[in-house]
Amino acid sequence: MKIQFLIAVNDRDYTEHLSKVLVERYSDTFDVYICTSLERIKDTFARQKIDVVLCDTNFTQTVQMFPAKQQLLLWDQSVQSSEEEHMPYIYKYQRISSIVSEVLEQYAAVSAFGNQPG
């Protein structure tokens, strides 16, 4: 089963590069959805169950309105905001393999916790 992975980032060049690598190297792990606008985020959530959201500070308030097992902030360290205190974050400018590793680790932690009886 693939992880349904939504990337909501305003930087089109960055999202194009990230999605290209994810599709080429991690297509067996992720189904990737790219959103660069509020309308696209809403449309994607309306059509698809999303497991993990990786968003920048432009979209944190929007994605928090929708259900996902894990919501992560893609943080470039240039913006200080209150959302950083409420969402786990991943640094934007690092190797994509490191981003993938962190996403999988964060997702596994919430998935394991969510599957415990209780």
N, CA, C and O atoms as a Tinker XYZ file with bonds, in Angstrom:
   472  protein
     1  N      0.834000   -1.179000    0.000000    73     2
     2  CA     0.000000    0.000000    0.000000    64     1     3
     3  C      0.889000    1.256000    0.000000    63     2     4     5
     4  O      1.789000    1.395000    0.828000    81     3
     5  N      0.621000    2.140000   -0.922000    73     3     6
     6  CA     1.392000    3.372000   -1.029000    64     5     7
     7  C      0.850000    4.434000   -0.079000    63     6     8     9
     8  O     -0.337000    4.460000    0.248000    81     7
     9  N      1.746000    5.296000    0.347000    73     7    10
    10  CA     1.380000    6.437000    1.182000    64     9    11
    11  C      0.894000    7.544000    0.261000    63    10    12    13
    12  O      1.565000    7.895000   -0.710000    81    11
    13  N     -0.272000    8.090000    0.568000    73    11    14
    14  CA    -0.831000    9.202000   -0.199000    64    13    15
    15  C     -0.207000   10.487000    0.347000    63    14    16    17
    16  O     -0.511000   10.905000    1.464000    81    15
    17  N      0.659000   11.103000   -0.440000    73    15    18
    18  CA     1.549000   12.172000    0.009000    64    17    19
    19  C      1.238000   13.462000   -0.730000    63    18    20    21
    20  O      1.478000   13.569000   -1.932000    81    19
    21  N      0.704000   14.439000   -0.013000    73    19    22
    22  CA     0.386000   15.741000   -0.592000    64    21    23
    23  C      1.480000   16.728000   -0.230000    63    22    24    25
    24  O      1.845000   16.862000    0.938000    81    23
    25  N      1.998000   17.413000   -1.227000    73    23    26
    26  CA     2.999000   18.450000   -1.021000    64    25    27
    27  C      2.356000   19.773000   -1.402000    63    26    28    29
    28  O      2.028000   20.004000   -2.565000    81    27
    29  N      2.181000   20.632000   -0.419000    73    27    30
    30  CA     1.544000   21.935000   -0.626000    64    29    31
    31  C      2.591000   23.018000   -0.367000    63    30    32    33
    32  O      2.786000   23.469000    0.762000    81    31
    33  N      3.251000   23.414000   -1.439000    73    31    34
    34  CA     4.348000   24.371000   -1.342000    64    33    35
    35  C      4.177000   25.400000   -2.442000    63    34    36    37
    36  O      3.887000   25.051000   -3.586000    81    35
    37  N      4.354000   26.655000   -2.103000    73    35    38
    38  CA     4.142000   27.760000   -3.027000    64    37    39
    39  C      5.256000   27.901000   -4.060000    63    38    40    41
    40  O      5.045000   28.544000   -5.088000    81    39
    41  N      6.404000   27.338000   -3.830000    73    39    42
    42  CA     7.574000   27.446000   -4.705000    64    41    43
    43  C      7.486000   26.387000   -5.815000    63    42    44    45
    44  O      7.805000   25.220000   -5.590000    81    43
    45  N      7.055000   26.799000   -7.003000    73    43    46
    46  CA     6.836000   25.853000   -8.112000    64    45    47
    47  C      8.108000   25.132000   -8.547000    63    46    48    49
    48  O      8.070000   23.931000   -8.813000    81    47
    49  N      9.226000   25.838000   -8.625000    73    47    50
    50  CA    10.479000   25.196000   -9.033000    64    49    51
    51  C     10.862000   24.095000   -8.040000    63    50    52    53
    52  O     11.262000   22.999000   -8.434000    81    51
    53  N     10.737000   24.400000   -6.775000    73    51    54
    54  CA    11.071000   23.418000   -5.747000    64    53    55
    55  C     10.143000   22.204000   -5.827000    63    54    56    57
    56  O     10.603000   21.064000   -5.776000    81    55
    57  N      8.839000   22.452000   -5.952000    73    55    58
    58  CA     7.899000   21.326000   -5.990000    64    57    59
    59  C      8.087000   20.479000   -7.244000    63    58    60    61
    60  O      7.934000   19.258000   -7.189000    81    59
    61  N      8.412000   21.101000   -8.362000    73    59    62
    62  CA     8.666000   20.332000   -9.583000    64    61    63
    63  C      9.869000   19.413000   -9.411000    63    62    64    65
    64  O      9.823000   18.242000   -9.787000    81    63
    65  N     10.928000   19.940000   -8.849000    73    63    66
    66  CA    12.122000   19.129000   -8.627000    64    65    67
    67  C     11.837000   18.016000   -7.615000    63    66    68    69
    68  O     12.175000   16.857000   -7.856000    81    67
    69  N     11.224000   18.359000   -6.500000    73    67    70
    70  CA    10.916000   17.368000   -5.471000    64    69    71
    71  C     10.003000   16.270000   -6.007000    63    70    72    73
    72  O     10.269000   15.086000   -5.797000    81    71
    73  N      8.944000   16.646000   -6.685000    73    71    74
    74  CA     8.008000   15.638000   -7.195000    64    73    75
    75  C      8.652000   14.755000   -8.259000    63    74    76    77
    76  O      8.372000   13.558000   -8.320000    81    75
    77  N      9.511000   15.332000   -9.097000    73    75    78
    78  CA    10.194000   14.544000  -10.120000    64    77    79
    79  C     11.047000   13.450000   -9.471000    63    78    80    81
    80  O     11.000000   12.294000   -9.893000    81    79
    81  N     11.812000   13.807000   -8.461000    73    79    82
    82  CA    12.654000   12.826000   -7.772000    64    81    83
    83  C     11.788000   11.794000   -7.054000    63    82    84    85
    84  O     12.085000   10.600000   -7.099000    81    83
    85  N     10.733000   12.235000   -6.400000    73    83    86
    86  CA     9.859000   11.292000   -5.690000    64    85    87
    87  C      9.227000   10.288000   -6.649000    63    86    88    89
    88  O      9.157000    9.097000   -6.346000    81    87
    89  N      8.771000   10.761000   -7.792000    73    87    90
    90  CA     8.146000    9.871000   -8.773000    64    89    91
    91  C      9.184000    8.916000   -9.366000    63    90    92    93
    92  O      8.895000    7.736000   -9.567000    81    91
    93  N     10.385000    9.417000   -9.646000    73    91    94
    94  CA    11.425000    8.575000  -10.243000    64    93    95
    95  C     11.988000    7.543000   -9.272000    63    94    96    97
    96  O     12.235000    6.400000   -9.657000    81    95
    97  N     12.192000    7.934000   -8.027000    73    95    98
    98  CA    12.913000    7.060000   -7.091000    64    97    99
    99  C     12.040000    6.417000   -6.013000    63    98   100   101
   100  O     12.431000    5.406000   -5.429000    81    99
   101  N     10.877000    6.982000   -5.743000    73    99   102
   102  CA    10.077000    6.503000   -4.625000    64   101   103
   103  C      8.637000    6.187000   -5.035000    63   102   104   105
   104  O      7.729000    6.254000   -4.206000    81   103
   105  N      8.428000    5.848000   -6.289000    73   103   106
   106  CA     7.067000    5.588000   -6.768000    64   105   107
   107  C      6.461000    4.340000   -6.145000    63   106   108   109
   108  O      5.239000    4.197000   -6.131000    81   107
   109  N      7.275000    3.444000   -5.635000    73   107   110
   110  CA     6.744000    2.268000   -4.956000    64   109   111
   111  C      6.301000    2.587000   -3.530000    63   110   112   113
   112  O      5.608000    1.783000   -2.907000    81   111
   113  N      6.693000    3.750000   -3.006000    73   111   114
   114  CA     6.366000    4.153000   -1.638000    64   113   115
   115  C      5.253000    5.194000   -1.590000    63   114   116   117
   116  O      4.388000    5.134000   -0.716000    81   115
   117  N      5.265000    6.144000   -2.518000    73   115   118
   118  CA     4.351000    7.281000   -2.470000    64   117   119
   119  C      3.507000    7.423000   -3.735000    63   118   120   121
   120  O      3.975000    7.158000   -4.842000    81   119
   121  N      2.265000    7.842000   -3.553000    73   119   122
   122  CA     1.487000    8.493000   -4.598000    64   121   123
   123  C      1.575000    9.972000   -4.250000    63   122   124   125
   124  O      1.141000   10.380000   -3.173000    81   123
   125  N      2.126000   10.770000   -5.139000    73   123   126
   126  CA     2.440000   12.169000   -4.849000    64   125   127
   127  C      1.416000   13.096000   -5.486000    63   126   128   129
   128  O      1.074000   12.954000   -6.660000    81   127
   129  N      0.931000   14.050000   -4.690000    73   127   130
   130  CA     0.018000   15.095000   -5.147000    64   129   131
   131  C      0.684000   16.431000   -4.851000    63   130   132   133
   132  O      1.110000   16.687000   -3.725000    81   131
   133  N      0.769000   17.276000   -5.864000    73   131   134
   134  CA     1.398000   18.579000   -5.716000    64   133   135
   135  C      0.328000   19.658000   -5.773000    63   134   136   137
   136  O     -0.503000   19.679000   -6.681000    81   135
   137  N      0.360000   20.544000   -4.804000    73   135   138
   138  CA    -0.588000   21.666000   -4.768000    64   137   139
   139  C      0.186000   22.952000   -4.524000    63   138   140   141
   140  O      0.975000   23.052000   -3.585000    81   139
   141  N     -0.051000   23.928000   -5.381000    73   139   142
   142  CA     0.594000   25.226000   -5.218000    64   141   143
   143  C     -0.428000   26.340000   -5.018000    63   142   144   145
   144  O     -0.089000   27.521000   -5.087000    81   143
   145  N     -1.687000   25.956000   -4.768000    73   143   146
   146  CA    -2.727000   26.955000   -4.518000    64   145   147
   147  C     -3.734000   26.402000   -3.521000    63   146   148   149
   148  O     -3.864000   25.189000   -3.358000    81   147
   149  N     -4.443000   27.303000   -2.859000    73   147   150
   150  CA    -5.469000   26.896000   -1.890000    64   149   151
   151  C     -6.579000   26.090000   -2.559000    63   150   152   153
   152  O     -7.061000   25.109000   -1.993000    81   151
   153  N     -6.982000   26.497000   -3.754000    73   151   154
   154  CA    -8.051000   25.803000   -4.463000    64   153   155
   155  C     -7.661000   24.364000   -4.774000    63   154   156   157
   156  O     -8.474000   23.449000   -4.643000    81   155
   157  N     -6.420000   24.172000   -5.184000    73   155   158
   158  CA    -5.934000   22.824000   -5.518000    64   157   159
   159  C     -5.875000   21.936000   -4.271000    63   158   160   161
   160  O     -6.191000   20.749000   -4.343000    81   159
   161  N     -5.477000   22.499000   -3.139000    73   159   162
   162  CA    -5.452000   21.738000   -1.884000    64   161   163
   163  C     -6.857000   21.260000   -1.545000    63   162   164   165
   164  O     -7.061000   20.082000   -1.248000    81   163
   165  N     -7.813000   22.159000   -1.588000    73   163   166
   166  CA    -9.201000   21.802000   -1.266000    64   165   167
   167  C     -9.732000   20.748000   -2.221000    63   166   168   169
   168  O    -10.409000   19.813000   -1.793000    81   167
   169  N     -9.439000   20.882000   -3.496000    73   167   170
   170  CA    -9.888000   19.921000   -4.499000    64   169   171
   171  C     -9.262000   18.543000   -4.268000    63   170   172   173
   172  O     -9.941000   17.523000   -4.383000    81   171
   173  N     -7.980000   18.517000   -3.945000    73   171   174
   174  CA    -7.298000   17.242000   -3.714000    64   173   175
   175  C     -7.874000   16.526000   -2.500000    63   174   176   177
   176  O     -8.117000   15.320000   -2.555000    81   175
   177  N     -8.095000   17.243000   -1.411000    73   175   178
   178  CA    -8.688000   16.622000   -0.225000    64   177   179
   179  C    -10.117000   16.157000   -0.488000    63   178   180   181
   180  O    -10.560000   15.168000    0.095000    81   179
   181  N    -10.836000   16.851000   -1.351000    73   179   182
   182  CA   -12.207000   16.444000   -1.675000    64   181   183
   183  C    -12.236000   15.139000   -2.468000    63   182   184   185
   184  O    -13.192000   14.371000   -2.362000    81   183
   185  N    -11.208000   14.887000   -3.253000    73   183   186
   186  CA   -11.174000   13.706000   -4.114000    64   185   187
   187  C    -10.370000   12.547000   -3.549000    63   186   188   189
   188  O    -10.580000   11.407000   -3.963000    81   187
   189  N     -9.457000   12.798000   -2.617000    73   187   190
   190  CA    -8.495000   11.785000   -2.224000    64   189   191
   191  C     -8.277000   11.762000   -0.714000    63   190   192   193
   192  O     -8.220000   12.815000   -0.079000    81   191
   193  N     -8.158000   10.579000   -0.141000    73   191   194
   194  CA    -7.755000   10.440000    1.262000    64   193   195
   195  C     -6.241000   10.625000    1.312000    63   194   196   197
   196  O     -5.511000    9.913000    0.623000    81   195
   197  N     -5.769000   11.558000    2.105000    73   195   198
   198  CA    -4.347000   11.883000    2.182000    64   197   199
   199  C     -3.790000   11.367000    3.498000    63   198   200   201
   200  O     -4.391000   11.542000    4.558000    81   199
   201  N     -2.619000   10.722000    3.411000    73   199   202
   202  CA    -1.959000   10.206000    4.614000    64   201   203
   203  C     -0.996000   11.222000    5.212000    63   202   204   205
   204  O     -0.993000   11.444000    6.423000    81   203
   205  N     -0.184000   11.834000    4.367000    73   203   206
   206  CA     0.846000   12.768000    4.827000    64   205   207
   207  C      0.767000   14.049000    4.015000    63   206   208   209
   208  O      0.644000   14.025000    2.790000    81   207
   209  N      0.840000   15.172000    4.727000    73   207   210
   210  CA     0.903000   16.480000    4.076000    64   209   211
   211  C      2.225000   17.131000    4.467000    63   210   212   213
   212  O      2.587000   17.180000    5.642000    81   211
   213  N      2.922000   17.619000    3.479000    73   211   214
   214  CA     4.125000   18.415000    3.690000    64   213   215
   215  C      3.822000   19.781000    3.099000    63   214   216   217
   216  O      3.622000   19.907000    1.890000    81   215
   217  N      3.787000   20.810000    3.948000    73   215   218
   218  CA     3.384000   22.139000    3.460000    64   217   219
   219  C      4.350000   23.204000    3.947000    63   218   220   221
   220  O      5.065000   23.021000    4.932000    81   219
   221  N      4.353000   24.321000    3.234000    73   219   222
   222  CA     5.138000   25.451000    3.699000    64   221   223
   223  C      4.230000   26.368000    4.517000    63   222   224   225
   224  O      3.038000   26.100000    4.668000    81   223
   225  N      4.797000   27.443000    5.040000    73   223   226
   226  CA     4.043000   28.329000    5.928000    64   225   227
   227  C      2.882000   29.028000    5.234000    63   226   228   229
   228  O      1.977000   29.520000    5.908000    81   227
   229  N      2.886000   29.083000    3.905000    73   227   230
   230  CA     1.779000   29.700000    3.176000    64   229   231
   231  C      0.485000   28.895000    3.304000    63   230   232   233
   232  O     -0.604000   29.451000    3.158000    81   231
   233  N      0.592000   27.602000    3.574000    73   231   234
   234  CA    -0.573000   26.720000    3.530000    64   233   235
   235  C     -0.887000   26.006000    4.844000    63   234   236   237
   236  O     -1.782000   25.162000    4.871000    81   235
   237  N     -0.189000   26.312000    5.922000    73   235   238
   238  CA    -0.412000   25.563000    7.170000    64   237   239
   239  C     -1.840000   25.685000    7.680000    63   238   240   241
   240  O     -2.436000   24.683000    8.077000    81   239
   241  N     -2.389000   26.865000    7.679000    73   239   242
   242  CA    -3.752000   27.031000    8.192000    64   241   243
   243  C     -4.767000   26.276000    7.345000    63   242   244   245
   244  O     -5.733000   25.732000    7.879000    81   243
   245  N     -4.566000   26.236000    6.052000    73   243   246
   246  CA    -5.487000   25.535000    5.166000    64   245   247
   247  C     -5.411000   24.032000    5.376000    63   246   248   249
   248  O     -6.443000   23.384000    5.549000    81   247
   249  N     -4.215000   23.469000    5.365000    73   247   250
   250  CA    -4.112000   22.009000    5.476000    64   249   251
   251  C     -4.544000   21.512000    6.840000    63   250   252   253
   252  O     -4.985000   20.369000    6.960000    81   251
   253  N     -4.431000   22.333000    7.871000    73   251   254
   254  CA    -4.866000   21.913000    9.199000    64   253   255
   255  C     -6.383000   21.749000    9.284000    63   254   256   257
   256  O     -6.884000   21.142000   10.231000    81   255
   257  N     -7.111000   22.276000    8.319000    73   255   258
   258  CA    -8.569000   22.125000    8.289000    64   257   259
   259  C     -8.989000   20.759000    7.759000    63   258   260   261
   260  O    -10.157000   20.389000    7.884000    81   259
   261  N     -8.067000   20.001000    7.171000    73   259   262
   262  CA    -8.400000   18.739000    6.527000    64   261   263
   263  C     -7.750000   17.573000    7.259000    63   262   264   265
   264  O     -6.709000   17.730000    7.897000    81   263
   265  N     -8.384000   16.384000    7.161000    73   263   266
   266  CA    -7.822000   15.223000    7.849000    64   265   267
   267  C     -6.625000   14.632000    7.095000    63   266   268   269
   268  O     -6.659000   14.469000    5.875000    81   267
   269  N     -5.601000   14.325000    7.828000    73   267   270
   270  CA    -4.437000   13.590000    7.320000    64   269   271
   271  C     -3.783000   12.961000    8.545000    63   270   272   273
   272  O     -3.814000   13.540000    9.631000    81   271
   273  N     -3.194000   11.784000    8.377000    73   271   274
   274  CA    -2.558000   11.136000    9.528000    64   273   275
   275  C     -1.396000   11.950000   10.060000    63   274   276   277
   276  O     -1.170000   12.007000   11.269000    81   275
   277  N     -0.648000   12.589000    9.142000    73   275   278
   278  CA     0.502000   13.373000    9.569000    64   277   279
   279  C      0.597000   14.640000    8.743000    63   278   280   281
   280  O      0.515000   14.606000    7.515000    81   279
   281  N      0.773000   15.762000    9.435000    73   279   282
   282  CA     0.972000   17.043000    8.774000    64   281   283
   283  C      2.331000   17.580000    9.206000    63   282   284   285
   284  O      2.623000   17.690000   10.396000    81   283
   285  N      3.147000   17.907000    8.223000    73   283   286
   286  CA     4.507000   18.362000    8.475000    64   285   287
   287  C      4.740000   19.702000    7.799000    63   286   288   289
   288  O      4.245000   19.955000    6.701000    81   287
   289  N      5.490000   20.545000    8.462000    73   287   290
   290  CA     5.850000   21.843000    7.910000    64   289   291
   291  C      7.192000   21.725000    7.201000    63   290   292   293
   292  O      8.165000   21.251000    7.787000    81   291
   293  N      7.248000   22.151000    5.950000    73   291   294
   294  CA     8.508000   22.239000    5.212000    64   293   295
   295  C      9.066000   23.628000    5.488000    63   294   296   297
   296  O      8.578000   24.618000    4.943000    81   295
   297  N     10.067000   23.699000    6.314000    73   295   298
   298  CA    10.527000   24.964000    6.862000    64   297   299
   299  C     11.862000   25.365000    6.262000    63   298   300   301
   300  O     12.811000   24.580000    6.254000    81   299
   301  N     11.932000   26.598000    5.758000    73   299   302
   302  CA    13.181000   27.085000    5.171000    64   301   303
   303  C     13.950000   28.005000    6.108000    63   302   304   305
   304  O     14.949000   28.599000    5.704000    81   303
   305  N     13.507000   28.131000    7.340000    73   303   306
   306  CA    14.144000   28.913000    8.396000    64   305   307
   307  C     14.105000   30.416000    8.164000    63   306   308   309
   308  O     14.688000   31.167000    8.946000    81   307
   309  N     13.435000   30.874000    7.115000    73   307   310
   310  CA    13.390000   32.313000    6.860000    64   309   311
   311  C     12.164000   32.961000    7.496000    63   310   312   313
   312  O     12.121000   34.180000    7.659000    81   311
   313  N     11.183000   32.162000    7.850000    73   311   314
   314  CA     9.944000   32.694000    8.398000    64   313   315
   315  C      9.754000   32.157000    9.815000    63   314   316   317
   316  O      9.852000   30.953000   10.050000    81   315
   317  N      9.488000   33.039000   10.731000    73   315   318
   318  CA     9.150000   32.637000   12.096000    64   317   319
   319  C      7.648000   32.796000   12.248000    63   318   320   321
   320  O      7.105000   33.885000   12.063000    81   319
   321  N      6.976000   31.691000   12.590000    73   319   322
   322  CA     5.530000   31.783000   12.740000    64   321   323
   323  C      5.059000   30.881000   13.861000    63   322   324   325
   324  O      5.782000   29.977000   14.283000    81   323
   325  N      3.871000   31.116000   14.338000    73   323   326
   326  CA     3.326000   30.320000   15.434000    64   325   327
   327  C      3.028000   28.897000   15.007000    63   326   328   329
   328  O      2.967000   28.010000   15.857000    81   327
   329  N      2.837000   28.645000   13.705000    73   327   330
   330  CA     2.554000   27.297000   13.233000    64   329   331
   331  C      3.701000   26.341000   13.537000    63   330   332   333
   332  O      3.486000   25.146000   13.737000    81   331
   333  N      4.924000   26.874000   13.572000    73   331   334
   334  CA     6.080000   26.028000   13.823000    64   333   335
   335  C      5.963000   25.313000   15.159000    63   334   336   337
   336  O      6.477000   24.205000   15.313000    81   335
   337  N      5.299000   25.924000   16.120000    73   335   338
   338  CA     5.160000   25.328000   17.437000    64   337   339
   339  C      4.133000   24.198000   17.440000    63   338   340   341
   340  O      4.144000   23.367000   18.348000    81   339
   341  N      3.250000   24.151000   16.450000    73   339   342
   342  CA     2.157000   23.196000   16.448000    64   341   343
   343  C      2.327000   22.052000   15.457000    63   342   344   345
   344  O      1.583000   21.073000   15.523000    81   343
   345  N      3.263000   22.148000   14.562000    73   343   346
   346  CA     3.475000   21.113000   13.548000    64   345   347
   347  C      4.926000   20.655000   13.591000    63   346   348   349
   348  O      5.834000   21.478000   13.703000    81   347
   349  N      5.149000   19.353000   13.503000    73   347   350
   350  CA     6.535000   18.912000   13.326000    64   349   351
   351  C      7.055000   19.485000   12.008000    63   350   352   353
   352  O      6.284000   19.676000   11.067000    81   351
   353  N      8.338000   19.755000   11.938000    73   351   354
   354  CA     8.849000   20.357000   10.713000    64   353   355
   355  C     10.037000   19.586000   10.165000    63   354   356   357
   356  O     10.721000   18.845000   10.872000    81   355
   357  N     10.247000   19.793000    8.880000    73   355   358
   358  CA    11.364000   19.226000    8.147000    64   357   359
   359  C     12.043000   20.389000    7.432000    63   358   360   361
   360  O     11.375000   21.237000    6.839000    81   359
   361  N     13.356000   20.425000    7.490000    73   359   362
   362  CA    14.075000   21.491000    6.809000    64   361   363
   363  C     13.964000   21.334000    5.296000    63   362   364   365
   364  O     14.115000   20.239000    4.754000    81   363
   365  N     13.697000   22.448000    4.633000    73   363   366
   366  CA    13.456000   22.438000    3.192000    64   365   367
   367  C     14.711000   22.119000    2.391000    63   366   368   369
   368  O     14.671000   21.296000    1.476000    81   367
   369  N     15.805000   22.753000    2.722000    73   367   370
   370  CA    17.000000   22.640000    1.885000    64   369   371
   371  C     17.945000   21.573000    2.432000    63   370   372   373
   372  O     18.894000   21.858000    3.163000    81   371
   373  N     17.648000   20.346000    2.049000    73   371   374
   374  CA    18.496000   19.206000    2.369000    64   373   375
   375  C     18.286000   18.160000    1.278000    63   374   376   377
   376  O     17.438000   18.333000    0.402000    81   375
   377  N     19.045000   17.096000    1.332000    73   375   378
   378  CA    18.913000   16.039000    0.329000    64   377   379
   379  C     17.493000   15.483000    0.361000    63   378   380   381
   380  O     16.901000   15.323000    1.429000    81   379
   381  N     16.965000   15.195000   -0.801000    73   379   382
   382  CA    15.611000   14.655000   -0.886000    64   381   383
   383  C     15.527000   13.307000   -0.189000    63   382   384   385
   384  O     14.493000   12.985000    0.395000    81   383
   385  N     16.577000   12.520000   -0.237000    73   383   386
   386  CA    16.563000   11.246000    0.482000    64   385   387
   387  C     16.407000   11.466000    1.986000    63   386   388   389
   388  O     15.776000   10.654000    2.663000    81   387
   389  N     16.965000   12.536000    2.508000    73   387   390
   390  CA    16.798000   12.864000    3.927000    64   389   391
   391  C     15.373000   13.312000    4.225000    63   390   392   393
   392  O     14.818000   12.964000    5.268000    81   391
   393  N     14.783000   14.073000    3.326000    73   391   394
   394  CA    13.390000   14.488000    3.490000    64   393   395
   395  C     12.491000   13.251000    3.508000    63   394   396   397
   396  O     11.619000   13.126000    4.368000    81   395
   397  N     12.703000   12.343000    2.562000    73   395   398
   398  CA    11.908000   11.117000    2.495000    64   397   399
   399  C     12.053000   10.325000    3.791000    63   398   400   401
   400  O     11.065000    9.847000    4.347000    81   399
   401  N     13.269000   10.190000    4.259000    73   399   402
   402  CA    13.524000    9.453000    5.492000    64   401   403
   403  C     12.770000   10.065000    6.672000    63   402   404   405
   404  O     12.162000    9.345000    7.464000    81   403
   405  N     12.810000   11.381000    6.789000    73   403   406
   406  CA    12.113000   12.061000    7.880000    64   405   407
   407  C     10.598000   11.931000    7.751000    63   406   408   409
   408  O      9.904000   11.733000    8.748000    81   407
   409  N     10.087000   12.041000    6.535000    73   407   410
   410  CA     8.647000   11.886000    6.312000    64   409   411
   411  C      8.209000   10.483000    6.731000    63   410   412   413
   412  O      7.209000   10.325000    7.431000    81   411
   413  N      8.952000    9.475000    6.303000    73   411   414
   414  CA     8.601000    8.095000    6.644000    64   413   415
   415  C      8.692000    7.845000    8.143000    63   414   416   417
   416  O      7.855000    7.143000    8.710000    81   415
   417  N      9.692000    8.410000    8.776000    73   415   418
   418  CA     9.837000    8.256000   10.228000    64   417   419
   419  C      8.663000    8.902000   10.971000    63   418   420   421
   420  O      8.090000    8.302000   11.880000    81   419
   421  N      8.317000   10.115000   10.581000    73   419   422
   422  CA     7.200000   10.816000   11.224000    64   421   423
   423  C      5.881000   10.085000   10.981000    63   422   424   425
   424  O      5.062000    9.955000   11.891000    81   423
   425  N      5.682000    9.615000    9.768000    73   423   426
   426  CA     4.453000    8.898000    9.433000    64   425   427
   427  C      4.367000    7.577000   10.184000    63   426   428   429
   428  O      3.300000    7.219000   10.682000    81   427
   429  N      5.460000    6.858000   10.270000    73   427   430
   430  CA     5.470000    5.584000   10.997000    64   429   431
   431  C      5.144000    5.803000   12.473000    63   430   432   433
   432  O      4.447000    4.990000   13.079000    81   431
   433  N      5.635000    6.880000   13.047000    73   431   434
   434  CA     5.371000    7.161000   14.461000    64   433   435
   435  C      3.880000    7.384000   14.711000    63   434   436   437
   436  O      3.343000    6.855000   15.684000    81   435
   437  N      3.208000    8.142000   13.871000    73   435   438
   438  CA     1.785000    8.397000   14.098000    64   437   439
   439  C      0.937000    7.197000   13.686000    63   438   440   441
   440  O     -0.121000    6.959000   14.268000    81   439
   441  N      1.389000    6.446000   12.696000    73   439   442
   442  CA     0.652000    5.273000   12.269000    64   441   443
   443  C      0.708000    4.191000   13.327000    63   442   444   445
   444  O     -0.301000    3.543000   13.604000    81   443
   445  N      1.868000    3.986000   13.921000    73   443   446
   446  CA     2.013000    2.987000   14.986000    64   445   447
   447  C      1.185000    3.397000   16.196000    63   446   448   449
   448  O      0.517000    2.560000   16.803000    81   447
   449  N      1.226000    4.675000   16.549000    73   447   450
   450  CA     0.463000    5.165000   17.700000    64   449   451
   451  C     -1.032000    5.027000   17.433000    63   450   452   453
   452  O     -1.796000    4.649000   18.321000    81   451
   453  N     -1.443000    5.333000   16.214000    73   451   454
   454  CA    -2.861000    5.275000   15.856000    64   453   455
   455  C     -3.406000    3.871000   15.781000    63   454   456   457
   456  O     -4.617000    3.674000   15.872000    81   455
   457  N     -2.527000    2.873000   15.615000    73   455   458
   458  CA    -2.978000    1.490000   15.509000    64   457   459
   459  C     -2.951000    0.731000   16.819000    63   458   460   461
   460  O     -3.315000   -0.445000   16.859000    81   459
   461  N     -2.525000    1.380000   17.892000    73   459   462
   462  CA    -2.491000    0.706000   19.180000    64   461   463
   463  C     -3.899000    0.604000   19.751000    63   462   464   465
   464  O     -4.690000    1.535000   19.605000    81   463
   465  N     -4.228000   -0.525000   20.404000    73   463   466
   466  CA    -5.550000   -0.629000   21.026000    64   465   467
   467  C     -5.658000    0.341000   22.187000    63   466   468   469
   468  O     -4.681000    0.646000   22.871000    81   467
   469  N     -6.850000    0.802000   22.379000    73   467   470
   470  CA    -6.922000    1.694000   23.535000    64   469   471
   471  C     -8.164000    2.393000   23.642000    63   470   472
   472  O     -8.353000    3.176000   24.572000    81   471
